[in-house]
């Protein structure tokens, strides 16, 4: 037995209610189970029950065994003074309140259909990456769609919270926040954190002062990133070093620049090398000044995508790394890369901006953006495709990534619409 299963049973009231009584023998009627509490304190708040003829309003606490109340030292916590009902699997010990009265306790051990526990257990102990995978095709389409809608909204909410936390750190500067998110996502997964560290060293305020000269923007980013120390001295590198020598003193970057060892190149395709991504980032920053302002002024997905169409400077059209000329031309920032950055930068920014300004149109633009971009192609999505899942757009793929990472992998089947349907 698990507490999460009991939370599920209580929330949906999946237990026999005929002749319901608490442990002291008094009749019990559940008028409202309350709302699940995600913070510290009792498990459910705002519950309403009737014991005999007296109605109570307050909190509900759930344990596998009643003795869990004492094990968790709830009697010494004022937050539990408003508990009106203790719901347990097994009532192994009477619980006495601080005022000397007995805690009303409901034992569920003989009131839950065994098949519910068996169905849940089969999902919970499944060795499959997607626990319900073997039954996925039997699930009604309406349950899948509603589950995916909820998963996408949760993903956007989570990402928007990250944006708002970053915005607070940046003193509500949206352009700096956009710039930092952009840097992180230009690093993709492998170099996301080094790119974010670079954005902290070289703020957007520094960048803005040099947007009329791309070489200076490149010098700031490559120099602070630690790329120039060991770079071979061809003409382009000498120019960068000369510019950075001035800029590092201007912005007090001496002794603060990153170490080249912080960047990862191993097993990366050359097109994803940090050098190329930084060059492409510099081109985008120069070409789209005050990018965030342009994003929120956009009215459709096409306008947003056009903002990210850019080409790195001439040197980086023939080099993947400093001093090593490529045998083939280096491609510009490609369509799939643009889509990846837009999905992970623009959509969360729009949702966060809409939430702060209470403007639903920005959430609508974010979802419209995802619905008009093709689905991502990665290991997670290929897992869903193997179940014959129809994955057409980024709306679908983002929802499925959220479902997999935060529900399937964590075996949170009880909180998933599909899992809940299967158990019921």
Secondary structure, 3 states (H helix, E strand, C coil): CCHHHHHHHHHHCCCCCCCCECCCCCEEEEEECCEECCCCCCCEEEEEEEECCEEEEEEEEEEEECCHHHHCCHHHCHHHCCEEEEEEEECCCCCECCCCCECCEEECCCCCCHHHHHHHHHHHCCCCCCCCHHHHHHCCHHHHHHHHHHHHHHHHHHHHHHHHHHHHHCCCCHHHHHHHHHHHHHCCCCCHHHHHHHHHHCCHHHHHCCCCCHHHHHHHHHHHCCCCCCCCCCHHHHHHHHHHHHHHHHCCCCCCCCCHHHCCCCCCCHHHCHHHHHHHHHHHHHHCCCHHHHHHHCCCHHHHHHHCCCCCCHHHHCEEECCEECCCCCCCCCHHHHHHHHHHHHHHHHHHHHHHHCCHHHHHHHHHHHHCCECCCCHHHHHHHCCCCCCCEHHHHHHHHHHHHHHHCCCCHHHCHHHHHHHC
